[in-house]
Amino acid sequence: MKLKLCLVFVLLLHFLLRVKPLETPISETEWTADKIMLAITANNKQIEEAKEDMMKNLVAEATFRNVYIETRRGKGSGVIISTNIILTCKHLMDNLMFVDGKPATIVQINRDTDLMILSTKTREMPKVGLPEKVSQDEEVFSVSNPIGHHDLLVRGRIVDIADGMFYSDMHVFSGSSGSGVYNKKGGLIGIVSAMQGVPGMGFPYAVIVPIGNLLKMFE
């Protein structure tokens, strides 16, 4: 019996000494790294696609909020901030005003800024979101009705914050006044009030009345 155990032990020891440690082939290591990189790339692509889908949804909502304003003084844009309530520019004010072809009445005027609230029958819309903070270099977009066009989307950044106003490199045109400016989360940060030329640039940039002034109007 002892002899058999000794033989088994010797054979087992001999087998263990002959077995080499397992090594992962280099090609397999590279394959795993490639797979990881592919997974990361695919994940990043999904994230970008999700961001793009979210932006499309935000633009769609901004388009639903955008209205066309007509007066004897001219034409412009406005934002449905809640059902039947429109925010636009005070410089469009007139005795006879139309929002998407329907007569509108003036509800409130802000004396200190170029903001005005109108009322008329609109599509059903929830109350617009209002961000707490706006930062320089922040990405923004706007949907407006420049002459000859409706629901025109423009994008840009906040290039300066000065004198109680925001300034953006978005392209704006006649008819953009009153349009809403949104951040990348869909929050309404302000209203396009004017366009101002910049020496050396082929297009004007947007002068925006901050949304903080809108909050004061509701106090």
N, C-alpha and C positions, 0 to 999 in steps of 0.2 A: 504493500500500500504506500509506504513511504517512498519507495522507488518510483512508483507511478506519479506521485505528486512532484517529485524532483524533476522528472522528465517533462511534465506539463509546464513547470516553472521555467525550465531552460528553453523550451520551445516558445513560450510567450515572450521571454526576454529577447530571444533571437528575432522574433517578429517585430517587436517594438524598435529594436536597433536598426532594422532595415527600412522602416517607414520614415519618409522625409516629411518635414513640416509642410503643411499646405501653403502654397503661395498663390496670390491672386495675379493672374496674367495682366501685363500692362495694358493690353488691348481691352480687357474687361474693365479696367479702371477708367480708361478713356471713354469707353462706351457709357459707363455710369455717369461720368461728368457731362458728356454730351446730352444724355437724357435729362439730367438736372437742369442744364442750360435751356433745353427745349421746353421743359416744364415752366421754368421762370419766364421765358419769352412768351409762352402761351398765356400764362397768368397775367403778365403785363399787358398783353394784347386785350385780354378780357376786361382788365381794369380800364384801359383806354376806351374800349367799346362801350363799357358801362357809363363812363364819363360823357362820351359823345351822345349816348342815348338820353342821359339825364339833361344834357344841354339842349337836345332837341325838344324834350318835354318842357324845359324852362322857356325856350323860344316860342313854343306853341302857346303856352299860357300868356306870355307877354303879347303875342299876336292877338289873342282873344281879348286882352285888356285894351289894346290899342283902338282908338276911335278917331274918326275924321271930323274935324271941326271947320265949319264955314261961317264967316261973318262978312259984313260989307267991307271990313278992313283987310280981309285976306283969308287965307286958309292955313290950317295947322293941324296939330295932333293933340291927343289927350289920353289919359289913362283912367280906366275904370278901377277905382280903388276899392269899391264894394258895389253891390248891385244898385243901379240907378244913381250912383255918385261918381262924378268925373273930376279929375284934377288936371289942370292945364295952366297955360301962361296968362297972366293978367293983361299983357299987352295985346291979347286977342279980343279983349272985352268990347262988346258992342250991345246996342239995344236989341238987336235981333241976332240970335245965335242958333246954329243948328249942329247937332251931334249925330253923325251918320244919317243925316237928312231929317232928323226929328227936332222940333223946337226944344230949346233948353233954357232953363232959368238960372240966374246967378244966385248961389246960396251964400257964399262967403268970399271976401277978398282980403288978402293979406297986404296991409299998407307998406310993410317994410321990404317985401320981396315981390318978385314977378310970379306970384302964385294966385290961383283962383279956383274955386270949387263950383261946379255946375251940377244941375240935377235934370235928368230926363229918363225915359224908359230905356233900359239897357238889358243885355243878356245877363242871366244869373251868374254872379261871380262872388267867390268868397273874399273876405277882406284881405288886401294885399299885405305881404310880409314886409316888415320894416327892420333893416339891420341896425344894430347898435353902433357900429363903427365902420368907417370907411378909411382906407389907407392909401397912401401914394403908391403908384405902380400896380394897383389892384386892377384885375381884369374886369371889364364891364361890357355890356351890350345894350342896344336900343332898337326898338321897332317903331317906325314912324311913317308919315305920309308926305314925303317931299312932293312937290308939284309934278304931276304926271305919274306918280307911283303910289301904291298902297302897300302897307306892311313890309316896308324895306328894312332888312336887318343890317345893322352895322356893328362892328366890334372895335374895341380899343382898350386903352388903359388910362387910369387917372394919372396924369403927368404932373399935376400940381394942385395944391390945396392952399388957397390964399384969399384974403379979404372976404372970408365967409362963403366962398364959392369953390366948386370943383372944376377942374379943367381937364379935358380928355382929348386924346388924339383921334377919337372917332370922327369919321367923315359925317358932317351934318350939312344940310342944305335948307333953302327956303321951304317952309312947310314942315320942318322938323321941330319947330317950336312947340312945346307942350308935350313932347314925347317922353316916355318914361325911360330912365336909365337904371339898369339892374346889375347886380353883382353876379358872380358865377354860381351863387346858391339860389338865385331868383329873387333876392330881396330888392325892393325898390329903393335906390339910394338918392334919387333926385329927378329933376325935370329939366330937359334941355330948354334954356332960356334964350340963348343967342349963339351966334357963330362969330369967331374972331380970327382974323388972318394972322399968320405968323410969317415974318420976313424969311425968305428962302424956302418956304414950303408952298407946294402947289395947291393946297386945299386949306380951308379954315378948320379950326378945332372947336369943340363944343364947350360952351360955358353952361354949367349945370347948377341949378339952385338945389342945395342939399336938402335931404329929406327931413333933417332936424327942424327946418322951418315949417314943414307940414305938421309935425307933432305940436308945435306951438299953436297952430291954427285950431287944433282940437281941444286945447286946454280951456 
